[in-house]
């Protein structure tokens, strides 16, 4: 078939950052995992195999082979899982889309970036540090700022979303899935224009 380049392997990693224990389920800090679950549902793919210190599932996004990943290394060591998978599939950072929480954005908002610093997010810091690169496209998911300056940040990011916030998240996860479809097609600028 002319024009279709099939490398025979995975072409993209879509990584949602989070923590594996039950106590972290559906917390603000785990919205990267939640986004992957939502995307997997939309694509009809299961993220239930264990590989690269992660839960993984292979699927197709716009005819590209993608591996959905939920690292189980705990947030601060996310780079261990991501770099292992990148090395295995020989993927450049530009083909690794990372999804994680951001307290500087309101719930229901997301921000797509082509590259950049970790912005204080420790999972992203681990990925950049272990790979030696910062050219990972990323989707930051708003979890809202602490409601009160006296709150401990760890307590805030490990709190759960309210029902109303859950509805906003669902809508935003749909947008994130659409943005990822554009990003794997090389249309990151269009995704940024539409969803930032």
BAZAFI-806411 format. One record per residue: residue in three letters; x, y, z of N, C-alpha, C in turn. Coordinates in nm, 3 decimals, m for minus. Example, Ala and Ser with C-alpha at 12.3 -4.5 7.8 and 13.67 -1.06 7.14 Angstrom:
<nodes>
> res,nX,nY,nZ,caX,caY,caZ,cX,cY,cZ
> ala,1.319,m0.569,0.780,1.230,m0.450,0.780,1.320,m0.330,0.780;
> ser,1.285,m0.225,0.708,1.367,m0.106,0.714,1.290,0.003,0.787;
</nodes>
This chain:
<nodes>
> res,nX,nY,nZ,caX,caY,caZ,cX,cY,cZ
> unk,0.086,m0.119,0.000,0.000,0.000,0.000,0.089,0.124,0.000;
> unk,0.073,0.208,m0.099,0.159,0.326,m0.111,0.129,0.427,m0.001;
> unk,0.237,0.491,0.046,0.219,0.602,0.139,0.190,0.563,0.283;
> unk,0.168,0.434,0.311,0.142,0.396,0.451,0.268,0.335,0.509;
> unk,0.329,0.407,0.603,0.454,0.360,0.662,0.420,0.281,0.788;
> unk,0.435,0.151,0.782,0.409,0.069,0.901,0.542,0.021,0.956;
> unk,0.575,0.067,1.076,0.703,0.031,1.136,0.695,m0.109,1.197;
> unk,0.574,m0.164,1.203,0.559,m0.296,1.262,0.547,m0.291,1.413;
> unk,0.564,m0.172,1.470,0.556,m0.160,1.616,0.471,m0.042,1.657;
> unk,0.474,m0.016,1.785,0.399,0.098,1.838,0.463,0.228,1.789;
> unk,0.378,0.322,1.744,0.429,0.450,1.692,0.414,0.564,1.791;
> unk,0.321,0.549,1.885,0.297,0.654,1.984,0.275,0.594,2.122;
> unk,0.324,0.663,2.224,0.288,0.631,2.362,0.196,0.742,2.411;
> unk,0.084,0.704,2.469,m0.006,0.801,2.532,m0.002,0.766,2.681;
> unk,0.059,0.853,2.761,0.088,0.821,2.900,0.006,0.910,2.993;
> unk,m0.068,0.848,3.084,m0.140,0.924,3.187,m0.070,0.902,3.319;
> unk,m0.033,1.011,3.386,0.040,0.998,3.512,m0.056,0.985,3.630;
> unk,m0.014,0.903,3.727,m0.096,0.882,3.846,m0.026,0.790,3.943;
> unk,m0.099,0.743,4.043,m0.046,0.652,4.144,m0.132,0.526,4.149;
> unk,m0.069,0.408,4.176,m0.142,0.283,4.163,m0.233,0.241,4.280;
> unk,m0.211,0.288,4.400,m0.289,0.235,4.513,m0.436,0.276,4.508;
> unk,m0.519,0.192,4.568,m0.664,0.215,4.571,m0.697,0.352,4.630;
> unk,m0.620,0.394,4.731,m0.650,0.521,4.798,m0.635,0.642,4.705;
> unk,m0.565,0.624,4.591,m0.546,0.735,4.497,m0.652,0.738,4.387;
> unk,m0.735,0.634,4.382,m0.835,0.626,4.276,m0.924,0.750,4.273;
> unk,m0.943,0.805,4.153,m1.031,0.921,4.133,m0.992,1.045,4.214;
> unk,m0.865,1.053,4.254,m0.819,1.177,4.318,m0.771,1.273,4.210;
> unk,m0.754,1.399,4.248,m0.709,1.502,4.152,m0.576,1.464,4.089;
> unk,m0.485,1.410,4.171,m0.352,1.376,4.123,m0.355,1.262,4.021;
> unk,m0.464,1.187,4.017,m0.473,1.072,3.926,m0.552,1.101,3.799;
> unk,m0.573,1.229,3.768,m0.656,1.256,3.651,m0.588,1.215,3.521;
> unk,m0.456,1.195,3.521,m0.389,1.140,3.402,m0.436,0.998,3.376;
> unk,m0.444,0.918,3.483,m0.497,0.780,3.472,m0.643,0.784,3.427;
> unk,m0.720,0.875,3.485,m0.863,0.885,3.450,m0.880,0.919,3.302;
> unk,m0.794,1.007,3.252,m0.800,1.045,3.109,m0.771,0.925,3.020;
> unk,m0.674,0.842,3.060,m0.641,0.721,2.982,m0.759,0.624,2.983;
> unk,m0.822,0.606,3.100,m0.939,0.516,3.108,m1.050,0.564,3.015;
> unk,m1.072,0.694,3.014,m1.176,0.754,2.929,m1.144,0.731,2.781;
> unk,m1.017,0.755,2.745,m0.972,0.736,2.606,m0.986,0.589,2.565;
> unk,m0.947,0.499,2.655,m0.956,0.355,2.627,m1.102,0.314,2.602;
> unk,m1.193,0.368,2.683,m1.337,0.340,2.665,m1.383,0.385,2.526;
> unk,m1.343,0.506,2.489,m1.383,0.561,2.358,m1.330,0.477,2.243;
> unk,m1.208,0.423,2.261,m1.143,0.347,2.154,m1.176,0.199,2.159;
> unk,m1.247,0.158,2.265,m1.280,0.016,2.280,m1.157,m0.068,2.305;
> unk,m1.066,m0.016,2.388,m0.941,m0.087,2.413,m0.924,m0.106,2.564;
> unk,m0.863,m0.214,2.604,m0.844,m0.243,2.747,m0.700,m0.212,2.788;
> unk,m0.687,m0.142,2.900,m0.555,m0.109,2.952,m0.534,m0.198,3.075;
> unk,m0.503,m0.326,3.049,m0.499,m0.421,3.160,m0.380,m0.516,3.157;
> unk,m0.292,m0.498,3.058,m0.170,m0.581,3.057,m0.064,m0.511,3.143;
> unk,0.030,m0.588,3.192,0.137,m0.526,3.272,0.268,m0.539,3.195;
> unk,0.326,m0.423,3.165,0.451,m0.418,3.088,0.513,m0.280,3.115;
> unk,0.643,m0.271,3.112,0.713,m0.143,3.136,0.671,m0.079,3.269;
> unk,0.656,m0.160,3.374,0.615,m0.107,3.506,0.486,m0.024,3.495;
> unk,0.396,m0.067,3.408,0.273,0.008,3.380,0.159,m0.087,3.347;
> unk,0.036,m0.034,3.358,m0.078,m0.099,3.293,m0.078,m0.045,3.152;
> unk,m0.087,m0.134,3.052,m0.083,m0.089,2.913,m0.193,m0.156,2.831;
> unk,m0.225,m0.093,2.719,m0.317,m0.150,2.622,m0.285,m0.091,2.486;
> unk,m0.282,m0.176,2.384,m0.250,m0.126,2.250,m0.379,m0.099,2.174;
> unk,m0.379,0.010,2.098,m0.497,0.042,2.018,m0.453,0.122,1.896;
> unk,m0.549,0.153,1.812,m0.519,0.237,1.695,m0.588,0.371,1.712;
> unk,m0.513,0.477,1.686,m0.569,0.612,1.685,m0.537,0.668,1.547;
> unk,m0.641,0.692,1.468,m0.620,0.741,1.330,m0.520,0.655,1.253;
> unk,m0.537,0.525,1.264,m0.452,0.429,1.192,m0.307,0.426,1.238;
> unk,m0.278,0.489,1.352,m0.144,0.480,1.411,m0.153,0.384,1.529;
> unk,m0.052,0.300,1.544,m0.050,0.209,1.659,m0.003,0.285,1.782;
> unk,m0.085,0.285,1.883,m0.053,0.359,2.006,m0.060,0.266,2.125;
> unk,0.027,0.291,2.221,0.022,0.217,2.347,m0.026,0.314,2.454;
> unk,m0.141,0.283,2.515,m0.191,0.363,2.626,m0.122,0.310,2.752;
> unk,m0.069,0.400,2.833,0.011,0.361,2.950,m0.034,0.431,3.076;
> unk,m0.042,0.353,3.185,m0.064,0.409,3.318,0.051,0.357,3.407;
> unk,0.159,0.436,3.420,0.273,0.389,3.498,0.234,0.358,3.643;
> unk,0.290,0.248,3.696,0.260,0.208,3.835,0.380,0.232,3.926;
> unk,0.471,0.319,3.881,0.595,0.345,3.955,0.575,0.447,4.066;
> unk,0.456,0.498,4.081,0.425,0.617,4.163,0.471,0.739,4.085;
> unk,0.394,0.843,4.100,0.409,0.967,4.024,0.555,1.012,4.009;
> unk,0.627,1.020,4.122,0.760,1.081,4.120,0.864,1.000,4.043;
> unk,0.832,0.876,4.009,0.926,0.792,3.933,0.870,0.755,3.795;
> unk,0.777,0.834,3.744,0.711,0.803,3.616,0.811,0.782,3.503;
> unk,0.922,0.852,3.507,1.022,0.843,3.401,1.076,0.702,3.381;
> unk,1.082,0.624,3.490,1.133,0.486,3.478,1.051,0.406,3.377;
> unk,0.918,0.416,3.389,0.828,0.342,3.300,0.833,0.399,3.158;
> unk,0.826,0.531,3.148,0.816,0.596,3.016,0.944,0.573,2.935;
> unk,1.058,0.592,2.997,1.185,0.579,2.924,1.208,0.433,2.882;
> unk,1.167,0.339,2.968,1.180,0.197,2.932,1.100,0.166,2.805;
> unk,0.976,0.215,2.799,0.891,0.192,2.681,0.945,0.265,2.558;
> unk,0.993,0.388,2.578,1.052,0.464,2.465,1.170,0.389,2.406;
> unk,1.256,0.339,2.493,1.376,0.268,2.446,1.337,0.139,2.373;
> unk,1.238,0.069,2.426,1.193,m0.057,2.366,1.142,m0.034,2.224;
> unk,1.059,0.069,2.207,1.000,0.096,2.075,1.083,0.194,1.991;
> unk,1.195,0.241,2.049,1.282,0.337,1.979,1.204,0.462,1.936;
> unk,1.130,0.519,2.030,1.047,0.636,1.998,1.114,0.766,2.044;
> unk,1.103,0.871,1.961,1.151,1.002,2.006,1.048,1.063,2.102;
> unk,1.090,1.159,2.186,0.996,1.222,2.280,0.876,1.285,2.211;
> unk,0.894,1.328,2.087,0.783,1.391,2.014,0.666,1.296,1.991;
> unk,0.692,1.165,2.003,0.586,1.063,1.985,0.534,1.010,2.118;
> unk,0.562,1.084,2.224,0.516,1.043,2.358,0.431,1.158,2.414;
> unk,0.300,1.135,2.422,0.209,1.238,2.474,0.182,1.208,2.622;
> unk,0.213,1.305,2.708,0.199,1.284,2.853,0.082,1.368,2.906;
> unk,m0.003,1.303,2.984,m0.122,1.370,3.040,m0.107,1.374,3.191;
> unk,m0.121,1.494,3.250,m0.106,1.505,3.396,m0.184,1.624,3.451;
> unk,m0.195,1.626,3.584,m0.274,1.728,3.654,m0.199,1.860,3.666;
> unk,m0.274,1.970,3.671,m0.214,2.103,3.686,m0.303,2.187,3.778;
> unk,m0.246,2.231,3.890,m0.327,2.308,3.986,m0.347,2.453,3.942;
> unk,m0.272,2.497,3.839,m0.289,2.637,3.798,m0.405,2.653,3.699;
> unk,m0.469,2.542,3.661,m0.584,2.549,3.569,m0.709,2.507,3.644;
> unk,m0.821,2.572,3.612,m0.949,2.535,3.673,m0.993,2.397,3.625;
> unk,m1.074,2.331,3.705,m1.131,2.202,3.665,m1.211,2.222,3.537;
> unk,m1.194,2.131,3.441,m1.265,2.144,3.314,m1.184,2.214,3.207;
> unk,m1.068,2.268,3.246,m0.979,2.334,3.149,m0.861,2.242,3.123;
> unk,m0.806,2.253,3.001,m0.682,2.181,2.974,m0.590,2.270,2.892;
> unk,m0.462,2.237,2.894,m0.365,2.315,2.820,m0.271,2.218,2.751;
> unk,m0.259,2.235,2.619,m0.168,2.149,2.540,m0.038,2.228,2.517;
> unk,0.074,2.163,2.538,0.204,2.223,2.512,0.286,2.126,2.428;
> unk,0.370,2.183,2.341,0.452,2.099,2.254,0.575,2.048,2.328;
> unk,0.626,2.130,2.421,0.748,2.095,2.498,0.760,2.193,2.612;
> unk,0.865,2.179,2.692,0.889,2.276,2.798,0.933,2.211,2.928;
> unk,0.942,2.293,3.031,0.988,2.245,3.161,0.880,2.163,3.230;
> unk,0.912,2.107,3.345,0.814,2.025,3.417,0.709,2.108,3.489;
> unk,0.732,2.239,3.503,0.634,2.326,3.568,0.605,2.285,3.713;
> unk,0.700,2.217,3.776,0.681,2.176,3.915,0.609,2.042,3.931;
> unk,0.570,1.980,3.818,0.500,1.850,3.827,0.606,1.740,3.835;
> unk,0.606,1.666,3.946,0.718,1.575,3.973,0.723,1.453,3.880;
> unk,0.608,1.408,3.831,0.607,1.298,3.735,0.674,1.341,3.604;
> unk,0.639,1.461,3.560,0.699,1.517,3.437,0.848,1.541,3.458;
> unk,0.884,1.586,3.578,1.026,1.611,3.610,1.106,1.482,3.595;
> unk,1.051,1.371,3.643,1.118,1.241,3.635,1.138,1.199,3.489;
> unk,1.036,1.222,3.406,1.043,1.185,3.263,1.151,1.267,3.192;
> unk,1.151,1.397,3.217,1.250,1.487,3.154,1.391,1.452,3.202;
> unk,1.405,1.429,3.332,1.536,1.401,3.391,1.594,1.270,3.335;
> unk,1.513,1.163,3.334,1.565,1.032,3.292,1.584,1.021,3.141;
> unk,1.507,1.098,3.065,1.521,1.091,2.918,1.624,1.192,2.868;
> unk,1.648,1.296,2.948,1.739,1.402,2.905,1.678,1.494,2.799;
> unk,1.546,1.485,2.782,1.477,1.567,2.680,1.353,1.635,2.741;
> unk,1.316,1.750,2.684,1.194,1.816,2.733,1.095,1.841,2.618;
> unk,1.114,1.765,2.508,1.031,1.788,2.388,0.912,1.693,2.383;
> unk,0.857,1.662,2.500,0.737,1.577,2.507,0.614,1.664,2.491;
> unk,0.527,1.634,2.392,0.397,1.702,2.390,0.321,1.661,2.516;
> unk,0.249,1.755,2.575,0.176,1.720,2.697,0.040,1.787,2.703;
> unk,m0.048,1.721,2.775,m0.182,1.777,2.801,m0.194,1.792,2.952;
> unk,m0.204,1.919,2.994,m0.219,1.946,3.137,m0.369,1.956,3.167;
> unk,m0.411,1.885,3.270,m0.552,1.882,3.305,m0.575,1.961,3.432;
> unk,m0.665,2.058,3.424,m0.691,2.144,3.539,m0.756,2.069,3.655;
> unk,m0.696,2.083,3.774,m0.758,2.024,3.893,m0.796,2.132,3.994;
> unk,m0.772,2.259,3.955,m0.810,2.369,4.042,m0.705,2.398,4.148;
> unk,m0.701,2.524,4.189,m0.607,2.565,4.295,m0.663,2.524,4.431;
> unk,m0.576,2.522,4.531,m0.622,2.494,4.668,m0.731,2.594,4.705;
> unk,m0.841,2.549,4.765,m0.951,2.639,4.797,m0.913,2.738,4.906;
> unk,m0.805,2.709,4.975,m0.767,2.790,5.088,m0.615,2.776,5.104;
> unk,m0.544,2.889,5.117,m0.397,2.884,5.120,m0.341,2.799,5.234;
> unk,m0.420,2.776,5.338,m0.371,2.697,5.451,m0.373,2.546,5.424;
> unk,m0.446,2.506,5.318,m0.450,2.363,5.285,m0.311,2.314,5.249;
> unk,m0.281,2.193,5.291,m0.157,2.128,5.251,m0.174,2.085,5.105;
> unk,m0.074,2.114,5.021,m0.086,2.083,4.878,m0.109,1.933,4.855;
> unk,m0.037,1.848,4.930,m0.053,1.702,4.914,m0.197,1.661,4.946;
> unk,m0.255,1.720,5.051,m0.394,1.687,5.085,m0.488,1.729,4.972;
> unk,m0.460,1.846,4.914,m0.546,1.897,4.806,m0.541,1.806,4.684;
> unk,m0.418,1.771,4.637,m0.410,1.692,4.513,m0.460,1.550,4.535;
> unk,m0.464,1.505,4.661,m0.516,1.370,4.689,m0.663,1.371,4.728;
> unk,m0.727,1.489,4.715,m0.872,1.495,4.742,m0.947,1.453,4.616;
> unk,m1.075,1.422,4.633,m1.156,1.375,4.519,m1.236,1.490,4.458;
> unk,m1.276,1.468,4.334,m1.357,1.568,4.264,m1.501,1.563,4.313;
> unk,m1.566,1.679,4.314,m1.709,1.682,4.347,m1.789,1.631,4.227;
> unk,m1.918,1.608,4.248,m2.005,1.560,4.137,m2.005,1.658,4.021;
> unk,m2.019,1.787,4.054,m2.022,1.890,3.949,m1.889,1.894,3.873;
> unk,m1.780,1.882,3.947,m1.648,1.882,3.883,m1.634,1.759,3.794;
> unk,m1.692,1.647,3.837,m1.687,1.523,3.759,m1.749,1.541,3.621;
> unk,m1.859,1.619,3.615,m1.925,1.644,3.486,m1.834,1.727,3.395;
> unk,m1.769,1.827,3.453,m1.677,1.911,3.375,m1.560,1.827,3.323;
> unk,m1.513,1.736,3.408,m1.401,1.649,3.369,m1.437,1.561,3.250;
> unk,m1.556,1.500,3.256,m1.600,1.411,3.147,m1.592,1.482,3.013;
> unk,m1.643,1.605,3.012,m1.646,1.686,2.889,m1.503,1.714,2.842;
> unk,m1.418,1.748,2.941,m1.281,1.780,2.909,m1.203,1.658,2.862;
> unk,m1.233,1.539,2.918,m1.167,1.417,2.872,m1.206,1.386,2.727;
> unk,m1.330,1.418,2.688,m1.371,1.403,2.548,m1.286,1.493,2.459;
> unk,m1.267,1.618,2.504,m1.183,1.711,2.428,m1.039,1.661,2.420;
> unk,m0.990,1.606,2.531,m0.852,1.555,2.533,m0.837,1.441,2.432;
> unk,m0.937,1.353,2.425,m0.933,1.241,2.330,m0.930,1.294,2.186;
> unk,m1.011,1.397,2.159,m1.011,1.457,2.024,m0.877,1.524,1.995;
> unk,m0.820,1.589,2.097,m0.690,1.656,2.080,m0.581,1.553,2.050;
> unk,m0.585,1.439,2.119,m0.485,1.333,2.097,m0.493,1.281,1.955;
> unk,m0.616,1.265,1.903,m0.633,1.220,1.764,m0.566,1.317,1.667;
> unk,m0.576,1.447,1.694,m0.509,1.546,1.609,m0.357,1.539,1.626;
> unk,m0.314,1.522,1.752,m0.170,1.523,1.782,m0.097,1.406,1.714;
> unk,m0.160,1.287,1.713,m0.092,1.174,1.648,m0.093,1.190,1.495;
> unk,m0.176,1.280,1.445,m0.176,1.312,1.302,m0.079,1.426,1.269;
> unk,m0.002,1.469,1.370,0.094,1.578,1.347,0.030,1.715,1.346;
> unk,m0.094,1.725,1.399,m0.165,1.854,1.396,m0.173,1.915,1.536;
> unk,m0.058,1.921,1.604,m0.058,1.972,1.742,m0.099,2.120,1.746;
> unk,m0.061,2.198,1.642,m0.099,2.341,1.641,m0.250,2.355,1.637;
> unk,m0.312,2.271,1.555,m0.460,2.276,1.547,m0.521,2.237,1.681;
> unk,m0.466,2.133,1.744,m0.517,2.091,1.876,m0.504,2.205,1.978;
> unk,m0.391,2.276,1.973,m0.368,2.388,2.066,m0.467,2.501,2.039;
> unk,m0.489,2.530,1.910,m0.584,2.637,1.875,m0.726,2.604,1.921;
> unk,m0.763,2.477,1.908,m0.900,2.438,1.942,m0.924,2.426,2.092;
> unk,m0.826,2.376,2.165,m0.852,2.335,2.304,m0.779,2.415,2.412;
> unk,m0.683,2.501,2.374,m0.614,2.580,2.479,m0.697,2.703,2.516;
</nodes>
